[in-house]
Amino acid sequence: ASWTSGGAEVKYQVITFVKIDSDHIEEGHHDFTVVTPINRRDMLASEPLQGEATAKLAKMFADKGSCDFTVSLPRSIYAADDTIEGEIAIDNTRGLTEIGHVRVSLGLRCDIQLSGRNGPAERDTSRSNAMMSSRMHAGVAPKAAKKLPFRIQLPHTVPAASYPARGINIALFHMLGVEVAGTKLELPVHIAHCAD
């Protein structure tokens, strides 16, 4: 099961055997996918997400140390028109310049795999422009640390996700991106169709 289709995606395969004559048996494989919507209780009980990154700081082409930051989300599943709330912890104790602003955005990552009958599979990844973006004042001085809470209101309609087809597999992932001093950290959030 995966979470790329707006719900709990369950894939299963049915294998059929047909006896044509006494010596010949045909075998057929049929793949099916069922998507079960997620209810509000399961969304609220979804696992938290956390990611860490280090940004190299520079000013006028001079090295100004580095800054560590951690992004935490209390849960990983949301619905369209929901609010993503989280926290950015910025540790600038090794930095020699101020962290003025951070940017939080939501975009799509699309993983594509094409497989031919006789050839090797081709893979590619593309990223959309941000569906939404917010610039926040940080004001983290050198040798200091700070925690910044944030709230992002999701759009009313959010592109939903994956569909399997013969010979092609397209998976869409919603990525929450946090950019600090030019370094971007991305966390994969799941935006589900809510059953209730």
C-alpha positions in Angstrom: 0.0 0.0 0.0 1.1 3.6 -0.6 -0.3 7.0 -0.1 0.1 8.6 -3.6 -3.4 8.4 -4.9 -5.4 10.4 -2.4 -6.0 7.5 -0.1 -4.7 4.2 1.0 -3.7 2.7 -2.3 -3.9 -1.1 -2.4 -2.5 -3.0 -5.4 -3.2 -6.6 -6.0 -2.8 -9.1 -8.8 -5.1 -11.8 -10.0 -3.6 -14.8 -11.8 -5.8 -16.9 -14.0 -5.2 -20.3 -15.4 -7.1 -21.6 -18.4 -6.7 -25.2 -19.6 -7.1 -25.2 -23.4 -6.4 -28.9 -24.0 -4.8 -31.7 -22.1 -1.3 -30.4 -22.7 -1.7 -26.6 -22.9 -2.5 -24.2 -20.0 -2.7 -20.4 -20.5 -1.7 -18.2 -17.6 -2.9 -14.6 -17.3 -1.9 -11.8 -14.9 -4.2 -8.9 -14.2 -3.2 -6.0 -12.0 -5.8 -4.0 -10.0 -5.5 -0.9 -7.8 -8.1 0.2 -5.2 -7.9 3.5 -3.4 -9.6 3.8 -0.1 -10.3 7.4 1.1 -8.8 8.5 4.4 -11.0 9.6 7.3 -10.3 12.6 9.5 -9.3 10.5 12.5 -6.6 8.7 10.4 -5.4 12.0 9.1 -5.0 13.5 12.6 -3.2 10.3 13.8 -0.7 10.3 10.9 2.9 10.2 11.7 4.9 13.4 12.3 7.5 14.5 9.8 11.0 16.0 10.5 13.9 17.0 8.3 17.3 18.6 8.9 19.6 20.5 6.7 22.7 22.7 6.8 23.0 26.0 4.9 26.3 27.4 3.9 26.3 31.2 4.6 28.1 33.7 2.4 28.0 37.5 2.0 29.8 39.4 -0.8 31.4 36.0 -1.8 33.0 35.7 1.6 32.4 32.6 3.8 30.2 33.4 6.8 30.0 30.0 8.4 27.0 27.7 8.4 23.5 27.4 9.8 21.6 24.3 10.8 17.8 24.2 10.6 15.2 21.6 11.4 11.6 21.5 10.0 9.0 19.6 12.1 5.4 18.8 11.2 3.0 17.3 13.7 1.4 15.0 11.1 2.0 14.0 7.5 -1.5 13.7 6.0 -3.6 16.7 5.2 -6.7 17.5 3.1 -7.4 20.2 0.5 -8.4 23.5 2.3 -6.6 22.2 5.4 -3.9 24.1 7.2 -0.3 22.8 7.5 1.2 23.9 10.8 4.8 23.3 11.7 8.0 24.7 13.2 11.4 25.8 11.8 14.2 25.6 14.3 17.2 27.7 13.2 20.6 27.2 14.9 22.8 30.0 13.7 25.5 29.5 16.4 28.1 28.7 13.8 27.0 31.5 11.5 28.6 34.9 11.1 25.7 36.7 9.4 22.0 37.2 10.2 19.3 34.9 8.7 16.8 37.5 7.6 14.0 35.6 6.0 12.8 32.0 5.3 10.5 30.9 2.5 7.9 28.1 2.9 6.3 26.7 -0.3 4.2 23.8 -1.6 4.9 22.2 -4.9 4.7 18.9 -6.8 7.4 16.4 -7.7 6.5 14.1 -10.5 8.4 10.8 -10.9 7.9 9.1 -14.3 8.9 5.7 -15.4 8.4 4.5 -19.0 9.0 0.8 -19.7 9.1 -0.6 -23.2 8.4 -4.2 -24.1 12.0 -4.9 -25.2 13.9 -1.9 -24.0 15.2 -0.7 -20.7 13.0 1.5 -18.4 13.5 5.2 -18.6 13.1 7.3 -15.5 12.8 11.1 -15.0 11.8 13.5 -12.3 10.3 17.0 -12.8 9.2 19.6 -10.3 6.4 22.1 -10.7 6.4 25.8 -9.8 5.2 26.4 -6.3 1.4 26.2 -5.9 1.8 28.5 -3.0 4.6 30.3 -1.3 5.0 32.4 1.9 8.0 34.5 2.9 8.5 34.9 6.7 10.7 37.2 8.7 13.2 35.2 10.7 15.7 37.7 12.2 18.1 35.1 13.6 21.3 36.9 14.7 24.8 35.4 14.4 25.6 33.1 17.3 21.9 32.7 18.1 19.1 30.2 17.7 15.4 30.6 17.2 12.2 28.7 16.6 9.7 29.9 14.0 6.2 28.5 13.9 4.4 28.7 10.6 0.9 28.1 9.2 0.1 27.4 5.5 -3.4 27.4 4.2 -3.8 24.8 1.4 -5.8 25.7 -1.7 -9.4 24.5 -2.1 -8.3 22.2 -4.9 -5.0 20.4 -4.9 -3.9 18.2 -7.8 -4.3 14.6 -6.8 -1.9 12.0 -7.5 -0.8 8.8 -9.2 -2.4 6.7 -11.8 -0.9 3.4 -13.1 -1.2 2.6 -16.8 0.2 -0.1 -19.0 3.8 0.6 -19.7 3.9 3.9 -17.8 3.9 4.8 -14.1 3.5 8.4 -13.0 3.7 9.3 -9.3 2.9 12.8 -8.0 4.2 13.8 -4.6 3.3 17.0 -2.8 6.5 18.5 -1.4 6.6 21.1 1.4 9.8 23.1 0.9 11.5 25.4 3.4 14.3 27.6 2.1 16.9 29.1 4.5 19.8 31.1 3.2 19.5 29.6 -0.3 19.3 26.0 1.0 16.0 24.2 0.4 14.7 21.3 2.5 11.8 19.3 1.2 9.4 17.1 3.1 6.8 14.8 1.3 3.3 15.5 2.6 0.3 13.6 1.6 -2.8 15.6 0.6 -5.7 13.1 0.8 -9.3 13.0 -0.2 -11.1 12.9 3.1 -14.0 10.5 3.5 -16.0 12.5 5.9 
